[in-house]
Amino acid sequence: MVIKQNTFLLHVALSFINAYALSGSFFLNRIWVKYVEINLL
């Protein structure tokens, strides 16, 4: 299903974002979290 594919892509994207956030971009991570919340809720 499309939802499963999107969920997989979301997990991949979150993995990259989380790794990036651990390098010090906490602010960008917060923006990403808000973006995800807006699009999923």
C-alpha distances in whole Angstrom, upper triangle without the diagonal:
4,5,5,7,9,10,11,13,14,16,17,19,20,22,23,25,26,28,29,30,32,34,35,33,33,33,30,28,29,28,24,24,25,23,20,21,22,18,16,19
4,5,5,6,9,10,11,12,14,15,16,18,20,21,22,24,26,27,28,30,32,33,31,30,30,27,25,26,25,22,22,22,20,17,19,19,15,14,17
4,5,5,6,9,10,10,12,14,15,16,18,20,20,22,24,25,26,28,30,31,29,28,28,25,23,24,23,19,19,20,18,14,16,16,13,11,14
4,5,5,6,9,10,11,12,14,15,17,19,20,21,23,24,25,27,29,30,28,28,28,26,23,24,24,20,20,21,19,16,17,19,15,13,16
4,5,5,6,9,10,11,12,14,15,17,18,20,21,23,24,26,28,29,27,27,27,24,22,24,23,19,19,21,19,16,18,19,16,14,18
4,5,5,6,9,10,10,12,14,15,16,18,20,21,22,24,26,27,24,24,24,21,19,21,19,16,16,17,15,12,14,15,12,11,14
4,5,5,6,9,10,10,12,14,15,16,18,20,20,22,24,26,23,23,23,21,18,19,19,15,15,17,15,11,13,15,12,10,14
4,5,5,6,9,10,11,13,14,15,17,19,20,21,23,25,23,23,24,21,19,21,20,17,16,19,17,14,16,18,15,14,17
4,5,5,6,8,10,11,12,14,16,17,18,20,22,23,21,21,22,19,17,19,18,14,15,17,15,12,15,17,14,13,17
4,5,5,6,8,10,10,12,14,15,16,18,20,21,19,18,19,16,14,16,15,11,11,14,12,9,12,14,11,11,14
4,5,5,6,9,10,10,12,14,15,16,19,20,18,18,19,17,14,16,16,13,12,15,14,11,14,16,14,13,16
4,5,5,7,9,10,11,13,14,16,17,19,18,18,20,17,14,17,17,13,14,17,16,13,16,18,16,16,19
4,5,5,6,9,10,11,12,14,16,17,15,15,16,13,11,14,14,10,11,14,12,11,14,16,14,14,18
4,5,5,6,8,10,10,12,14,15,13,13,15,12,9,12,12,9,9,13,12,10,13,15,14,14,17
4,6,5,6,9,10,11,13,15,14,14,16,14,11,14,15,12,12,16,15,13,16,19,18,17,20
4,5,5,6,9,10,11,13,12,13,15,12,10,14,14,11,13,16,15,14,17,19,18,19,22
4,5,5,6,9,10,11,9,10,11,8,7,10,11,8,10,13,12,12,15,17,16,17,20
4,5,5,6,9,10,9,9,12,10,7,10,12,10,10,14,14,13,15,18,18,18,20
4,5,5,7,9,9,10,13,12,10,13,15,13,14,17,17,17,19,22,22,22,24
4,5,5,7,6,8,11,9,8,12,13,11,13,16,16,16,19,21,21,22,24
4,5,5,4,5,8,7,6,9,11,10,11,14,15,15,17,20,20,21,23
4,5,7,7,11,11,9,12,15,14,14,18,19,18,20,23,23,24,26
4,6,8,11,11,11,14,16,15,16,19,20,20,23,25,25,26,28
4,6,8,9,9,12,14,14,15,18,19,20,22,24,25,25,27
4,5,5,6,9,10,11,13,15,16,17,19,20,21,23,24
4,5,5,6,9,10,11,13,14,15,17,19,20,21,22
4,5,5,6,9,10,11,13,14,16,17,19,20,21
4,5,5,6,9,10,11,12,14,15,17,18,20
4,5,5,6,9,10,10,12,14,15,16,18
4,5,5,6,9,10,11,12,14,15,16
4,5,5,6,9,10,11,12,14,15
4,5,5,6,9,10,11,12,14
4,5,5,6,9,10,10,12
4,5,5,6,9,10,10
4,6,5,6,9,10
4,5,5,6,8
4,6,5,6
4,6,6
4,6
4
